[in-house]
């Protein structure tokens, strides 16, 4: 991992994807609920929503317990993948997301997508946003890290691949804030993933806004 010199200027912005750039949080929740109910598991919707943003390797145990993870974890993840794939045509950018990313690139920052999701779904998000891999300093997926959020692994990989020295993270969940702190880096949080401002601030976010379009409108820079 690059040295995080607190005195150095921020040169890299690490962006979460789902719920931050793409309005997909509730599509993920729907796909997980379909996977669970197919196996006669009936968690409450709010519990599923609250877990979106942590890695799929952690989510099943978080919602249904270790016994279900041990017996059905891989099957549920495969089922979720199939259900979410069916929902990909419904993906939409969040307000101002495209202009936000372009503004950071034009300002000279290294911009990396620090997603621990499946590569095909990150690629689908990029297509919706109108960007390619070559437009960004790095694009990560679940294949790039041993441990998922709230562990910092995917952020470390994204920062290293981007060739950056010091980063700020933009995300939408308490899991993003936690992983940023472990990098370590400051985290700017958006409410577009469904977490409350107080929760994100209590987790340690240095700034909370409704969506990245608001950051763009304010002319925010790290």
C-alpha positions, 0 to 999 in steps of 0.5 A: 500500500502507498504511504499515507502521508498526512501532510501530502496533498490528496491526489486520488479519489476512491469512489464506491459505485453502488449507491454512490454513482449508480442508483442500485442499492435497492436493486441489490436488496431485491436480488438478495431477497429473491435469493433468500426467499427461494430457499425459504429464508425470510429476513426483513427488508430493512436488514437486507438493505442495511447490509448492502455495501458490505461484501457478499462474503459477509452479507449472508452471515450478517443477515441470516447467521453463521449456520446459513452461511456455512450451509447455503452461503455460496448457493445464495451468492450464486442465486443473487448474482443471477437475480441481479443480472436480470435487474442490470437493465434498470441501472441508472446514474445518480443525479450529477454522478457523470459530471462529478466524475468528469469534474474530478478528472478535469481537475487532475485527480487520479479517479479510481472505482473501489468496488468489491462487486463483480467485475461484470456489474462494475463494467455495467455501471461504467457503461451506464455512466458513459466511461471506460476503464481507460478513462479512470486510473483504476477499476477494481472488482471482488477478484482484486481483494482477499477481504471485502468492506468494511476491511480496507483491502479493496481501497488499498488495491485501488489506490495502488493500481491508481499509483496514488499517494494519498486518497479521499474516499466517497461512499454511501454506507457506514461500511465505506466509512469504516474501510476508509478509516482503516486505509486510512483516509477521510471519507465523504459520504452521500445519503443516496444509499439510504443511510441517515446523515447522523449514522454516517457522521457517527461512523466518522464521515467528514462531510455528508450530502444527499448525492454526489451531484451536490458535491459537483454543484458545490465545486467540492475538491479534496 
